[in-house]
Amino acid sequence: MTFIAFLLKFAFFIFIAFLAILVWIAFSFYRQLTRVRRQFDPFAQQQERKEDAGSTVIDKRTAEQRNRKVIPDSEGEYVDFTEVDDPGR
């Protein structure tokens, strides 16, 4: 009877240890998945910038205001180019 009781206690201990290991693996996987999701989530990124003086600047503008076009289409780098033959060269 004592051997069977010992065997049942040992099996119960192994079951509890196996269950604890499974919970630890699941929690580690969840933590890693959450860290990666937070890293690649464009909406959750903080818009903070550290300056040399040690103060923190927090951009509180909306995403629409941050991403709006500053230079209109009518302005830009385009230049009308005309080729001129220079006989002196």
Sequence and secondary structure as in RCSB ss.txt:
>XXXX:A:sequence
MTFIAFLLKFAFFIFIAFLAILVWIAFSFYRQLTRVRRQFDPFAQQQERKEDAGSTVIDKRTAEQRNRKVIPDSE
GEYVDFTEVDDPGR
>XXXX:A:secstr
 HHHHHHHHHHHHHHHHHHHHHHHHHHHHHHHHHHHHHHH TTS   EEE TTS EEE  S HHHHTS SS TTS
SS         TT 
